[in-house]
């Protein structure tokens, strides 16, 4: 079934063709698809951060005449319900007037209250989730229609063996979707709205000022620049993308994608509840452990496998999930029995490990034995 975004992409070409003759040359140029598609070529020959500008000038929605029908059709990236929901939450944040622009070490930054920060993160999480659904397939890779439309194939082939680069390409594209295709157009909706009465004019003035600050604030929530002006993704942004891919893997009963996605998360901070809940089941944990072992064997040498397993056992995201109690009563009873047993030297199993981590510990130890030089 085609999504709103699929239909949007299919008809954006005819929209540009129909609108171009209507625009006077002195006005702001209409979206140029050739220019957008050149970004993939630029990323092949230079820094891939050019992808962060991919959706610049794309409208959130547009209206065209399809097949000379009597009524025009409107195509939007999202449903009307989602559009209204985002715009309402966006306007609510602006209306509070709590985004402040300050100077820090000659850099202009936007600060706000904890409540606005939380609301902005919730709105950002919703937009990121929609971006992942529109741009990524069930394996967390770019959809074929997105690759074809923006002519990404040469770029993906160039970096097919560099998984970190592929992840960055995806992240830059999702950033552009969120910041330019959605938030920049929400800002346009506010600026272009009709005003009525003196009170509404005052509110409009505040909204315009606050929307400019929000645009900066939102971008800094997802991406920032280091000392050399190179773009860096925030942990919040990386984690939200990973959570969306992990959630889809759970829904599709794909433990392999789930494990590979969780390995990219540095810790379990702010992990969405649905991902945690999926790991409470013993059967799910068993599948995750087997998928992890298979993935490590296929993708990494022995030394790298040992390092990854050490990180897991040191309680990174995957380790903390596998170590969490499957059920409070059950694991509490098991832990107590293990504690009593170890006290009397009946068992030497660590009292803090679940069965899954015990199995991974044993697997890591066997790899260490393999790595030892033979006499």
C-alpha positions as CSV (number, residue, x, y, z in Angstrom):
1,X,0.0,0.0,0.0
2,X,1.4,3.4,-1.0
3,X,2.0,5.9,1.8
4,X,1.3,9.6,1.6
5,X,5.0,10.1,1.1
6,X,5.2,7.7,-1.8
7,X,2.4,9.5,-3.6
8,X,4.0,12.8,-2.8
9,X,7.3,11.7,-4.5
10,X,5.5,10.3,-7.5
11,X,3.7,13.6,-8.3
12,X,6.3,16.2,-7.3
13,X,7.7,16.1,-10.8
14,X,4.4,17.0,-12.5
15,X,3.9,19.7,-9.8
16,X,7.2,21.4,-10.7
17,X,6.4,21.2,-14.4
18,X,3.0,22.8,-13.9
19,X,4.1,25.5,-11.5
20,X,7.3,26.6,-13.3
21,X,5.6,28.6,-16.0
22,X,3.4,30.4,-13.5
23,X,6.4,31.9,-11.5
24,X,7.8,35.2,-12.5
25,X,11.6,35.1,-12.9
26,X,12.2,37.7,-10.2
27,X,10.5,35.7,-7.5
28,X,12.1,33.0,-5.4
29,X,12.9,30.1,-7.8
30,X,10.7,27.0,-7.6
31,X,12.0,23.7,-6.4
32,X,14.5,22.3,-8.9
33,X,14.5,18.5,-8.8
34,X,17.8,18.3,-10.9
35,X,19.5,20.4,-8.2
36,X,18.2,18.1,-5.4
37,X,19.4,15.0,-7.3
38,X,22.8,16.5,-7.8
39,X,23.4,16.4,-4.1
40,X,23.9,12.6,-4.3
41,X,26.6,13.2,-6.9
42,X,28.2,15.9,-4.8
43,X,28.2,13.5,-1.9
44,X,30.0,10.9,-4.0
45,X,32.8,13.3,-4.9
46,X,33.0,15.2,-1.6
47,X,31.7,15.4,2.0
48,X,28.4,13.5,2.5
49,X,27.0,16.2,4.8
50,X,25.7,17.8,1.6
51,X,22.8,15.4,2.0
52,X,21.6,17.4,5.0
53,X,20.3,20.0,2.4
54,X,18.5,17.5,0.2
55,X,14.9,18.6,1.0
56,X,15.6,22.3,0.9
57,X,12.8,24.1,-0.9
58,X,10.5,21.0,-1.0
59,X,6.9,21.9,0.0
60,X,5.1,20.0,2.7
61,X,2.1,19.8,0.5
62,X,1.1,20.9,-3.0
63,X,-1.9,20.9,-5.4
64,X,-1.8,19.9,-9.0
65,X,-4.1,18.8,-11.8
66,X,-3.8,15.1,-12.5
67,X,-4.6,13.7,-15.9
68,X,-6.7,16.8,-16.8
69,X,-9.3,15.9,-14.2
70,X,-11.9,18.6,-13.3
71,X,-10.8,18.7,-9.6
72,X,-7.2,19.4,-8.5
73,X,-5.5,16.9,-6.1
74,X,-3.5,17.8,-3.1
75,X,-0.5,15.7,-2.1
76,X,1.1,16.0,1.3
77,X,4.0,14.2,2.9
78,X,1.8,13.2,5.8
79,X,-1.9,12.7,6.5
80,X,-4.1,15.7,7.4
81,X,-4.5,14.4,10.9
82,X,-0.7,14.2,11.5
83,X,-0.2,17.6,9.8
84,X,-2.8,19.2,12.1
85,X,-1.3,17.5,15.1
86,X,2.2,18.7,14.4
87,X,1.1,22.2,13.6
88,X,-1.0,22.5,16.8
89,X,1.9,21.3,19.0
90,X,4.3,23.6,17.1
91,X,2.1,26.6,17.6
92,X,1.6,25.8,21.3
93,X,5.4,25.9,21.8
94,X,5.6,29.2,20.0
95,X,2.7,30.8,21.8
96,X,4.4,30.3,25.2
97,X,7.2,32.6,24.1
98,X,9.9,30.8,26.1
99,X,12.5,30.3,23.5
100,X,15.3,32.8,24.2
101,X,18.3,33.7,22.0
102,X,21.5,34.4,23.9
103,X,25.2,34.8,23.1
104,X,27.7,32.4,24.5
105,X,31.4,32.7,23.6
106,X,30.4,34.8,20.5
107,X,28.0,32.0,19.5
108,X,24.2,32.6,19.3
109,X,22.3,29.8,21.0
110,X,18.7,29.2,21.9
111,X,17.8,28.3,25.5
112,X,14.4,27.4,27.0
113,X,12.7,25.8,29.9
114,X,12.7,22.1,30.8
115,X,9.0,21.9,29.9
116,X,9.6,23.3,26.4
117,X,12.6,21.0,25.9
118,X,10.5,18.0,26.7
119,X,7.7,19.1,24.4
120,X,10.2,19.8,21.6
121,X,11.7,16.3,22.1
122,X,8.3,14.7,21.9
123,X,7.5,16.6,18.7
124,X,10.9,15.7,17.2
125,X,10.5,12.1,18.2
126,X,7.2,12.0,16.3
127,X,8.7,13.6,13.2
128,X,11.7,11.3,13.3
129,X,9.5,8.2,13.5
130,X,7.5,9.3,10.5
131,X,10.7,10.1,8.6
132,X,12.0,6.6,9.3
133,X,8.7,5.1,8.2
134,X,8.8,7.0,4.9
135,X,12.5,6.7,4.1
136,X,13.6,3.3,5.5
137,X,12.6,-0.3,4.7
138,X,12.1,-3.1,7.2
139,X,15.8,-3.7,7.5
140,X,16.5,0.0,8.4
141,X,18.0,0.8,4.9
142,X,16.8,3.4,2.4
143,X,13.7,2.3,0.4
144,X,14.2,1.5,-3.2
145,X,11.9,4.3,-4.4
146,X,13.9,6.9,-2.4
147,X,17.1,5.5,-3.8
148,X,15.8,5.7,-7.4
149,X,14.1,9.1,-7.0
150,X,17.2,10.9,-5.6
151,X,19.7,8.7,-7.6
152,X,21.5,7.4,-4.5
153,X,22.7,4.1,-6.0
154,X,26.3,5.2,-7.0
155,X,26.7,6.8,-3.5
156,X,25.5,3.6,-1.7
157,X,27.7,1.4,-3.9
158,X,30.8,3.6,-3.1
159,X,30.3,3.1,0.6
160,X,28.7,-0.4,0.6
161,X,31.5,-1.8,2.8
162,X,31.6,1.2,5.1
163,X,28.6,0.7,7.4
164,X,29.4,3.9,9.4
165,X,29.1,6.0,6.2
166,X,25.9,4.3,5.2
167,X,24.4,5.1,8.7
168,X,25.6,8.7,8.3
169,X,24.0,9.0,4.9
170,X,20.7,7.8,6.3
171,X,21.0,10.1,9.3
172,X,21.7,13.2,7.1
173,X,18.6,12.3,4.9
174,X,16.4,11.9,8.0
175,X,17.7,15.2,9.3
176,X,16.8,17.0,6.1
177,X,13.4,15.4,6.1
178,X,12.7,16.6,9.7
179,X,14.3,20.1,9.6
180,X,13.6,21.2,6.0
181,X,10.6,19.2,4.7
182,X,8.6,19.4,8.0
183,X,9.8,22.1,10.5
184,X,10.8,24.7,7.9
185,X,7.3,24.3,6.3
186,X,5.5,24.5,9.6
187,X,7.3,27.8,10.1
188,X,6.1,28.9,6.6
189,X,2.5,28.0,7.7
190,X,2.8,30.3,10.7
191,X,4.4,33.2,8.7
192,X,1.8,33.0,5.9
193,X,-1.3,32.8,8.1
194,X,-3.9,35.5,8.1
195,X,-4.2,37.7,11.2
196,X,-7.3,39.3,12.7
197,X,-7.5,42.0,15.4
198,X,-4.9,43.7,17.4
199,X,-4.4,40.8,19.9
200,X,-3.9,38.3,17.2
201,X,-1.4,40.7,15.5
202,X,0.6,40.7,18.7
203,X,0.5,36.9,18.9
204,X,1.5,36.7,15.2
205,X,4.5,38.9,15.9
206,X,5.6,36.7,18.8
207,X,5.0,33.5,16.7
208,X,7.2,34.8,13.9
209,X,10.1,35.6,16.3
210,X,9.7,32.4,18.2
211,X,9.5,30.3,15.0
212,X,12.9,31.5,13.8
213,X,14.3,30.6,17.2
214,X,12.6,27.2,17.2
215,X,14.0,26.4,13.8
216,X,17.5,27.0,15.2
217,X,16.7,25.2,18.5
218,X,15.2,22.1,16.6
219,X,18.3,21.8,14.4
220,X,20.6,21.9,17.4
221,X,18.6,19.2,19.1
222,X,19.4,16.9,16.1
223,X,22.8,18.0,14.8
224,X,25.7,20.3,15.8
225,X,29.0,21.5,14.5
226,X,32.4,20.7,16.0
227,X,35.4,23.0,16.2
228,X,36.2,22.3,12.6
229,X,32.6,23.1,11.5
230,X,32.0,19.5,10.7
231,X,28.4,18.3,11.4
232,X,27.9,15.9,14.3
233,X,24.7,14.1,15.2
234,X,23.5,14.3,18.8
235,X,22.9,11.2,20.9
236,X,19.2,12.1,21.1
237,X,18.9,12.0,17.3
238,X,21.0,8.8,16.9
239,X,19.0,7.1,19.6
240,X,15.6,8.0,18.2
241,X,16.5,6.6,14.8
242,X,17.8,3.4,16.4
243,X,14.6,3.1,18.5
244,X,12.4,3.4,15.4
245,X,14.4,0.8,13.5
246,X,14.4,-1.5,16.6
247,X,10.6,-1.1,17.1
248,X,9.9,-2.1,13.5
249,X,12.2,-5.1,13.8
250,X,10.2,-6.2,16.9
251,X,6.9,-5.8,15.0
252,X,8.4,-7.8,12.1
253,X,9.8,-10.5,14.4
254,X,13.3,-9.8,13.0
255,X,15.8,-10.4,15.9
256,X,18.8,-10.0,13.6
257,X,17.9,-6.4,12.7
258,X,17.0,-5.7,16.3
259,X,20.3,-6.9,17.7
260,X,22.4,-5.0,15.0
261,X,20.4,-1.8,15.7
262,X,20.8,-2.0,19.5
263,X,24.6,-2.5,19.1
264,X,24.8,1.0,17.6
265,X,23.2,2.5,20.7
266,X,25.9,3.6,23.3
267,X,23.5,3.1,26.3
268,X,20.0,2.4,27.2
269,X,19.2,6.0,28.3
270,X,15.7,7.1,27.2
271,X,15.0,3.8,25.4
272,X,11.4,3.6,24.3
273,X,9.3,1.2,26.5
274,X,8.2,-1.0,23.6
275,X,11.8,-2.0,23.0
276,X,12.3,-2.8,26.7
277,X,9.1,-4.8,26.9
278,X,10.1,-7.0,23.9
279,X,13.2,-8.2,25.8
280,X,11.3,-9.3,28.9
281,X,10.2,-12.6,27.1
282,X,12.7,-15.5,27.5
283,X,12.1,-16.7,24.0
284,X,12.8,-13.3,22.5
285,X,16.1,-13.1,24.5
286,X,17.1,-16.5,23.2
287,X,16.5,-15.4,19.6
288,X,18.5,-12.2,20.2
289,X,21.4,-14.1,21.6
290,X,21.5,-16.6,18.7
291,X,21.2,-13.7,16.2
292,X,23.9,-11.8,17.9
293,X,26.3,-14.8,17.8
294,X,25.5,-15.4,14.1
295,X,26.0,-11.7,13.2
296,X,29.4,-11.6,15.1
297,X,30.6,-14.7,13.3
298,X,29.7,-13.4,9.9
299,X,30.8,-9.9,10.2
300,X,33.8,-9.7,12.5
301,X,37.1,-11.4,13.3
302,X,37.7,-13.1,16.7
303,X,39.4,-10.0,18.3
304,X,36.5,-7.7,17.3
305,X,33.9,-10.2,18.5
306,X,35.6,-10.3,21.9
307,X,35.6,-6.5,22.1
308,X,31.9,-6.2,21.2
309,X,31.0,-8.9,23.8
310,X,33.1,-7.2,26.4
311,X,31.1,-4.0,25.8
312,X,27.8,-5.9,26.1
313,X,28.9,-7.6,29.3
314,X,30.0,-4.1,30.6
315,X,26.3,-3.2,30.4
316,X,25.9,-1.2,27.2
317,X,22.4,-1.0,25.7
318,X,22.1,-4.6,24.6
319,X,23.8,-5.8,27.8
320,X,21.5,-3.9,30.1
321,X,18.4,-5.2,28.3
322,X,19.6,-8.8,28.5
323,X,20.5,-8.3,32.1
324,X,17.2,-6.7,33.1
325,X,14.8,-9.0,35.1
326,X,12.4,-10.9,32.8
327,X,9.9,-10.9,35.6
328,X,10.4,-9.3,39.0
329,X,9.3,-12.2,41.1
330,X,10.9,-14.9,39.0
331,X,14.3,-13.3,38.7
332,X,14.3,-12.2,42.3
333,X,13.8,-15.8,43.4
334,X,16.5,-17.0,41.0
335,X,19.0,-14.4,42.1
336,X,18.4,-15.2,45.7
337,X,18.9,-18.9,45.1
338,X,22.1,-18.2,43.1
339,X,23.3,-16.0,46.0
340,X,22.7,-18.7,48.6
341,X,24.2,-21.4,46.3
342,X,27.4,-19.3,45.6
343,X,27.7,-18.6,49.4
344,X,27.9,-22.3,50.0
345,X,30.1,-22.9,46.9
346,X,27.3,-24.9,45.2
347,X,27.5,-22.8,42.1
348,X,30.0,-20.3,40.7
349,X,27.6,-18.6,38.3
350,X,27.6,-14.8,38.8
351,X,24.5,-13.7,40.7
352,X,23.9,-10.7,38.6
353,X,23.7,-12.3,35.2
354,X,20.6,-13.7,33.4
355,X,20.9,-16.9,31.4
356,X,21.4,-14.8,28.2
357,X,24.5,-13.0,29.5
358,X,25.8,-16.3,31.0
359,X,25.7,-17.8,27.5
360,X,27.4,-14.7,26.0
361,X,30.0,-14.9,28.7
362,X,30.7,-18.5,27.9
363,X,30.9,-17.7,24.2
364,X,33.3,-14.9,24.8
365,X,35.5,-17.1,26.9
366,X,35.6,-19.7,24.2
367,X,36.7,-17.0,21.7
368,X,39.5,-15.9,24.0
369,X,40.7,-19.5,24.1
370,X,40.7,-19.6,20.3
371,X,42.7,-16.4,20.2
372,X,45.4,-17.7,22.5
373,X,48.6,-18.7,20.7
374,X,49.1,-22.5,20.5
375,X,52.1,-23.9,22.3
